[in-house]
Amino acid sequence: MSHVASFVLFFLVILMGVCHRLVHSLIGKTFIAISYQENLTESLGVNTMSRKLLSFTLSAMMAGIAGALYASYNVVISPEVA
């Protein structure tokens, strides 16, 4: 296994752990509640706009990490790669 592959595997395990902890935390339960019944969650006093913004920010961070790891694995990124 190459050095880059072990680096990617390391980050994969770390991000899977973070996602697991996030889903089972209070914030994760709030994300799930918003996805099922946004109006009900808002009526319970949860600021749904800030939670949605946090969700978007976390997903963009994970996508950025994935893109950086993909770029380091392929060495060159060009429009023809996709």
Secondary structure as UniProt FT lines:
FT   HELIX           3..23
FT   HELIX           26..36
FT   HELIX           38..43
FT   TURN            44..45
FT   HELIX           48..74
FT   TURN            79..81
//
